């Protein structure tokens, strides 16, 4: 978007990026503005995963999962564990609800109407 806003020459970008700059220019030309969507840094999936672990009713499982997500490789260990403990559906439902809340909050902050 910055390249499109600054009107940088498309030829200055690698081939794979040129289409993205063209699309960004079209958005700016057609709408005059845009609102950036939240990034993965705004969403904090690790925080969602941590809250899920703490929400587990079984205190032993809660502690096990909470310990699994500490340190390098946390996402992989977590993914393996939700399948091993057969709670993957619970996790994906929890994640979906958390992402929905983030989307609703983002829409409200940016005065965008939405249907639930």
N, C-alpha and C positions, 0 to 999 in steps of 0.2 A: 504494500500500500504506500509505503514511504517513497518508493521509486516512482510510483504513478503520481503521487502528489507533487513530487519534485520535478516531474516530467523528464526523468532521465531517459536517454535514448535506449530503446529496447535492445539494440545491437550490442550494448555494453554488457549484457547479461548472457549467461550460458543458455544454450538452446532450451533446456528443460525448464528454465525460469522465465523465459520470454512469454510463454502462454499465460503464466500467472500475472505478469506485469500487464499484459493486454487486458486480461479480465479485470484487474484492479482499475485500470484506466476507464474501462466501460462502466464500472460501478460509479466512479467519480463523475464521469460525464453524464450519466443518466440520472443519478440521484443528487449529486452535489455533495453528498456526505455519507458517512457510514458510521456504524458503531461496532467496534471490534468485539468479537465474542470472547468469552473468558478463555484463558489459556490453561494448559495442564497445571501451571503454577498457581493459577487462581482457584482451581478445583481441589487440589490437595487430596488426591486419591489415598495417599498414605494415611491422612487424618481420618478419612472415611473408614478405611480398613481398621484403624485403631479403635474407633468408636464402635464398630461392629464387634470386635473382639470383646470389648468391655460390656457390650449389651447381651452377651450370651448368658442364659439363665443358669447353666451348670457352672459352678464356680471353678471346678477343676479344669473344665474345658476352656473357660474364660482365661485362666492363668496360663494354660498351655499355649493357647493361640496368641495371647499377648506377648509371651516370651519368644514365640516363633517369629514375630515381625520385627524383632530388634536386630539391627546390624545389616550388613551386606547380604543380599540374596533374600531379603524379607518377602518380596512379592512372589518369588518362586516357591519358597517354603509355604507361604500362605495358600497359594493355589493348590499345591499338593495336599495340604492338610484339609482344606474344605471338601476335597473329593474323598480323601481317606475317611473323614468323619461323616461323610454323606450330608453335608450342609451347604453344598454349592448353590442349591436353589434359594436357600435362605439368604446367602451372601448376595446373589444377583438381585434378589428382590430388595434387599437393604440398599445396595448400591444404586439401583434404579430410582428408589425413592429419594435418596440423597441427591442424586443428579437432578431429579425433578425439582427439588426444593431450591437448588442452586439456580436452575433455569428460571423458576418463578421469581426468585429474588432479583436476578439480573434484569428480567423484564420490568419488574416494578421500579428498580433503580433507574431504568432508562425510559420510563413512561411508555412502555410497549404493551399493548393489549394482548391478551392471550386467553385461550380456552383451555380449561382443564379437562 
